[in-house]
Amino acid sequence: MSGTSHHVKSVRKLFRIVETLEERESMGITELARETGIAKSSVYKYLDTLHHLGFVTKDESSYALSLRWFQVGRRVRERRDVFQVARSELNRLARRTGETVSLVVEEDGYAIYLSQVSEREQPAGPVAEGDRIPAPISVGGKAVLSYRPVKEVEALLADQELTDRAEQLVSELQTLRNQRMVIERESPQDGTFSAGSFMGHRHVVGHDEPYQNLHSIAVPVRNADNYAIAAIEVSGSKDSLYGRRLEDEIARLLVNASKSIETVLLSR
């Protein structure tokens, strides 16, 4: 883990308050102080500043995060070329498969579910749109990492304190580039993914946490240098996403969607 000696303590405290508010609908100063371990007088100053800037709302003595965060996040997302290009493909893929389709990008070692589309009332993704999980345990994250330089992946694993598993994970990611057959895992203990290739694209199939009740498959979205900038992940129930349908239908639709996105991005 990188050193923290140069970090600004007041900023760390501020975001401890923000993250605590994120987990709750609203909280008062006393409760926030107790939860964060920050003095009540400091909590009040931080909240008053955030309220003045529009990042929290106040209802009598309770505070909550405001939708200003949504505004900021939406603008950050809109600046991503891959998000702009992928939107129509995600919608089309969700309609054709009837499953949950996610656009996944990697950021500081995490798989960020940048966009998620589903025809179902309850999306079946491993996490909700906007959430993140460590890239090495995300199906979409693994699809991205499989098309990244080994040194970059090793540095990412070191930052996440996964150096003890680095050799195994790097080997698994290399398999994603080389393996020519889809392997359907019967048990989560057999491994967290399978690998395969279709028309020059590789895909990952996930079965382990946070995919215990899901089947998911992902393909990378690559730039002109064959470097993955994102992945498209399709997730569904074990009863819906399995065997021949997964291998013959879903995988090929995913590959075609990824190729379409890559083509548009290359033309920009």
Backbone torsions as a table, in degrees:
resi	resn	phi	psi	omega
1	MET	NA	136.7	-179.1
2	SER	-65.9	151.1	-178.3
3	GLY	-64.1	154.9	-178.2
4	THR	-119.1	10.0	-174.8
5	SER	-64.2	-25.4	-178.9
6	HIS	-91.5	-0.9	-178.0
7	HIS	-73.1	147.8	179.9
8	VAL	-84.6	116.6	-174.2
9	LYS	-61.6	-37.3	-178.0
10	SER	-65.7	-34.7	178.1
11	VAL	-69.8	-39.7	176.9
12	ARG	-60.6	-41.2	178.5
13	LYS	-65.3	-42.3	179.8
14	LEU	-57.1	-47.4	-177.3
15	PHE	-77.6	-18.1	170.2
16	ARG	-65.5	-38.6	176.6
17	ILE	-67.4	-45.9	179.9
18	VAL	-59.9	-46.3	-178.6
19	GLU	-66.2	-34.1	177.4
20	THR	-68.4	-41.0	176.6
21	LEU	-65.3	-32.5	179.8
22	GLU	-61.7	-32.5	-176.9
23	GLU	-81.1	-14.9	-175.8
24	ARG	-126.4	156.2	179.5
25	GLU	-68.1	-45.0	177.2
26	SER	-161.6	156.3	-178.4
27	MET	-149.2	153.2	174.5
28	GLY	-92.7	170.3	-176.6
29	ILE	-62.2	-44.2	-178.7
30	THR	-61.7	-44.8	-179.3
31	GLU	-65.8	-40.6	178.5
32	LEU	-64.3	-40.8	179.1
33	ALA	-62.3	-41.8	-180.0
34	ARG	-66.4	-42.0	-177.3
35	GLU	-70.4	-36.4	-174.6
36	THR	-96.2	-19.1	-176.1
37	GLY	78.1	13.5	179.2
38	ILE	-97.5	140.4	-178.1
39	ALA	-57.3	144.4	-177.6
40	LYS	-57.8	-39.4	-179.1
41	SER	-63.4	-37.9	178.6
42	SER	-71.2	-41.4	178.2
43	VAL	-58.0	-43.8	179.7
44	TYR	-60.2	-43.3	-178.4
45	LYS	-64.9	-42.6	178.6
46	TYR	-63.0	-45.7	-178.4
47	LEU	-66.1	-40.0	179.6
48	ASP	-63.2	-39.2	178.4
49	THR	-67.2	-45.4	178.6
50	LEU	-62.6	-37.7	178.0
51	HIS	-65.0	-42.1	178.9
52	HIS	-62.1	-36.0	-178.7
53	LEU	-84.3	-6.7	177.2
54	GLY	88.4	12.8	-177.7
55	PHE	-95.7	-7.9	169.8
56	VAL	-136.2	154.9	173.5
57	THR	-110.0	157.2	-178.8
58	LYS	-127.1	129.4	176.8
59	ASP	-126.7	102.1	-173.2
60	GLU	57.1	-108.5	-176.8
61	SER	-107.9	9.5	-178.5
62	SER	-109.8	147.5	-179.9
63	TYR	-121.3	149.5	177.1
64	ALA	-147.2	155.3	176.4
65	LEU	-66.7	143.6	-179.2
66	SER	-95.6	171.2	178.2
67	LEU	-75.1	1.1	174.3
68	ARG	-60.4	-32.8	177.8
69	TRP	-64.1	-38.5	178.0
70	PHE	-63.6	-41.4	178.7
71	GLN	-60.6	-45.4	179.9
72	VAL	-64.8	-47.9	-179.0
73	GLY	-61.7	-40.4	179.7
74	ARG	-62.9	-41.3	179.9
75	ARG	-67.0	-39.2	177.2
76	VAL	-62.0	-43.4	179.8
77	ARG	-64.1	-42.4	-177.4
78	GLU	-62.7	-24.8	-179.0
79	ARG	-75.5	-12.7	179.9
80	ARG	-79.2	117.8	179.0
81	ASP	-57.0	-40.8	-176.5
82	VAL	-64.4	-32.3	177.0
83	PHE	-68.0	-44.7	-179.6
84	GLN	-61.5	-42.1	-177.1
85	VAL	-74.2	-36.4	-171.0
86	ALA	-79.2	-18.7	-171.5
87	ARG	-53.9	-48.3	-177.1
88	SER	-66.8	-36.2	179.2
89	GLU	-68.4	-37.7	178.2
90	LEU	-63.2	-44.7	179.4
91	ASN	-63.3	-42.8	-180.0
92	ARG	-64.4	-42.4	-178.7
93	LEU	-66.4	-39.4	178.6
94	ALA	-64.3	-40.2	179.2
95	ARG	-65.9	-42.5	-174.9
96	ARG	-74.6	-32.0	-177.9
97	THR	-95.6	-26.2	-174.3
98	GLY	73.3	12.7	-177.3
99	GLU	-112.0	-179.7	178.8
100	THR	-88.6	127.2	-177.0
101	VAL	-117.5	129.5	-178.1
102	SER	-123.5	143.6	169.6
103	LEU	-99.3	121.1	-173.9
104	VAL	-116.5	131.8	173.6
105	VAL	-124.1	157.9	178.2
106	GLU	-101.6	134.9	178.6
107	GLU	-145.2	115.6	179.1
108	ASP	52.5	39.3	176.0
109	GLY	87.4	0.6	179.4
110	TYR	-111.1	146.4	172.1
111	ALA	-89.3	115.0	-179.9
112	ILE	-98.7	125.0	179.5
113	TYR	-86.9	86.2	-169.0
114	LEU	-66.2	-34.4	179.6
115	SER	-150.7	147.4	-179.3
116	GLN	-145.1	128.6	-176.8
117	VAL	-126.8	137.9	179.1
118	SER	-150.1	144.2	174.2
119	GLU	-84.6	-9.8	-177.4
120	ARG	-91.0	155.0	177.0
121	GLU	-65.0	-38.0	178.8
122	GLN	-112.7	102.9	178.1
123	PRO	-56.4	148.5	-174.5
124	ALA	-109.8	26.1	179.4
125	GLY	-74.2	162.6	178.8
126	PRO	-64.7	-31.8	174.4
127	VAL	-140.5	168.0	-179.6
128	ALA	-80.0	162.5	175.8
129	GLU	-54.6	132.9	179.5
130	GLY	92.2	-16.5	-180.0
131	ASP	-81.2	168.9	179.9
132	ARG	-139.8	151.7	173.0
133	ILE	-139.8	157.8	178.6
134	PRO	-53.7	133.5	-176.8
135	ALA	-55.1	-37.3	-178.3
136	PRO	-67.1	-14.6	177.7
137	ILE	-108.9	3.3	177.8
138	SER	-98.6	135.1	176.9
139	VAL	-61.8	-47.6	176.5
140	GLY	-63.6	-38.2	178.4
141	GLY	-61.8	-41.9	178.5
142	LYS	-65.7	-37.9	177.4
143	ALA	-61.1	-39.3	177.2
144	VAL	-66.7	-49.7	-175.6
145	LEU	-64.1	-27.0	-179.2
146	SER	-67.2	-17.7	176.0
147	TYR	-116.3	42.3	173.2
148	ARG	-125.7	152.6	178.1
149	PRO	-59.6	145.2	-177.0
150	VAL	-57.6	-42.9	-178.7
151	LYS	-61.8	-37.8	178.3
152	GLU	-65.1	-42.9	179.0
153	VAL	-64.8	-42.6	179.8
154	GLU	-62.8	-39.5	177.5
155	ALA	-65.3	-39.9	178.0
156	LEU	-62.6	-44.1	179.8
157	LEU	-65.2	-35.7	177.6
158	ALA	-65.2	-41.3	178.6
159	ASP	-62.6	-31.2	180.0
160	GLN	-94.1	11.6	178.4
161	GLU	57.4	42.8	178.6
162	LEU	-115.3	26.2	-176.9
163	THR	-63.0	-27.4	179.4
164	ASP	-68.7	-19.7	179.8
165	ARG	-110.1	3.9	-172.5
166	ALA	-58.4	-47.1	-176.9
167	GLU	-61.3	-43.8	179.7
168	GLN	-64.3	-45.8	-177.5
169	LEU	-66.7	-40.9	178.7
170	VAL	-63.3	-40.0	177.9
171	SER	-63.5	-41.7	179.1
172	GLU	-64.3	-41.0	179.6
173	LEU	-65.7	-37.0	177.2
174	GLN	-64.0	-34.6	177.7
175	THR	-60.1	-36.0	-179.5
176	LEU	-62.3	-27.1	179.7
177	ARG	-85.7	-24.4	-170.6
178	ASN	-106.8	-29.5	-172.2
179	GLN	-70.2	139.5	-173.1
180	ARG	-106.5	-2.9	-178.0
181	MET	-126.7	145.4	172.9
182	VAL	-78.1	132.6	177.1
183	ILE	-115.1	117.9	179.6
184	GLU	-87.0	112.2	-179.5
185	ARG	-75.1	132.2	178.9
186	GLU	-87.3	-24.5	-175.9
187	SER	-136.6	138.7	177.5
188	PRO	-57.2	-27.6	-179.1
189	GLN	-68.7	-18.4	180.0
190	ASP	-73.5	-16.0	-178.8
191	GLY	145.1	163.6	-174.5
192	THR	-92.1	-8.9	179.6
193	PHE	-156.1	163.9	169.1
194	SER	-119.0	170.2	-177.4
195	ALA	-136.8	158.3	177.2
196	GLY	-171.2	178.6	179.4
197	SER	-141.7	143.8	174.9
198	PHE	-140.0	123.2	172.7
199	MET	51.9	40.4	176.7
200	GLY	85.6	-4.6	176.1
201	HIS	-106.5	143.9	175.4
202	ARG	-103.7	154.6	177.3
203	HIS	-137.7	157.2	-177.8
204	VAL	-117.6	139.4	175.0
205	VAL	-117.8	126.4	-176.1
206	GLY	-108.2	146.5	-179.3
207	HIS	-138.0	-13.4	-174.1
208	ASP	-99.8	-179.7	179.6
209	GLU	-54.1	138.4	-1.3
210	PRO	-86.6	36.1	-175.0
211	TYR	-115.3	21.5	-174.0
212	GLN	-59.1	-34.9	-178.8
213	ASN	-104.7	14.4	-177.0
214	LEU	-130.1	158.6	160.5
215	HIS	-114.5	133.3	179.2
216	SER	-134.5	150.5	178.6
217	ILE	-140.7	143.0	-176.5
218	ALA	-142.3	151.3	172.5
219	VAL	-129.6	148.7	178.8
220	PRO	-77.9	157.0	168.6
221	VAL	-111.9	120.0	-170.4
222	ARG	-115.1	154.1	176.5
223	ASN	-94.1	-170.6	-176.0
224	ALA	-64.5	-21.3	179.9
225	ASP	-92.8	12.6	-179.6
226	ASN	63.6	30.4	-178.8
227	TYR	-106.6	126.6	-176.4
228	ALA	-74.0	126.6	177.2
229	ILE	-106.8	-12.3	-179.0
230	ALA	-168.8	-179.3	173.5
231	ALA	-148.5	153.0	171.4
232	ILE	-107.4	129.9	-177.7
233	GLU	-122.2	132.0	174.9
234	VAL	-111.5	129.2	-177.8
235	SER	-128.1	145.3	177.5
236	GLY	-161.9	176.7	179.8
237	SER	-68.9	160.7	179.0
238	LYS	-62.4	-30.0	179.9
239	ASP	-74.6	-23.6	-175.1
240	SER	-98.2	-35.8	-173.7
241	LEU	-113.9	93.3	-174.3
242	TYR	-155.1	163.0	168.4
243	GLY	40.5	-127.3	-174.0
244	ARG	-62.3	-38.0	180.0
245	ARG	-62.9	-43.9	179.1
246	LEU	-62.8	-45.2	-173.1
247	GLU	-79.4	-42.8	-173.1
248	ASP	-90.9	-32.8	-175.2
249	GLU	-102.9	-61.2	-173.1
250	ILE	-62.6	-46.6	-177.3
251	ALA	-59.8	-42.7	-178.4
252	ARG	-69.7	-37.4	175.6
253	LEU	-63.1	-40.0	178.3
254	LEU	-62.2	-46.5	-179.9
255	VAL	-59.0	-46.0	-179.4
256	ASN	-63.1	-40.0	178.3
257	ALA	-64.2	-43.3	179.9
258	SER	-63.9	-42.5	179.1
259	LYS	-63.6	-38.0	178.6
260	SER	-63.3	-43.2	178.9
261	ILE	-63.9	-45.1	179.9
262	GLU	-60.9	-40.6	-179.1
263	THR	-62.6	-45.3	179.8
264	VAL	-65.8	-43.0	179.8
265	LEU	-62.0	-39.0	-179.7
266	LEU	-68.4	-26.0	-177.8
267	SER	-83.7	-9.1	-177.3
268	ARG	-80.0	NA	NA
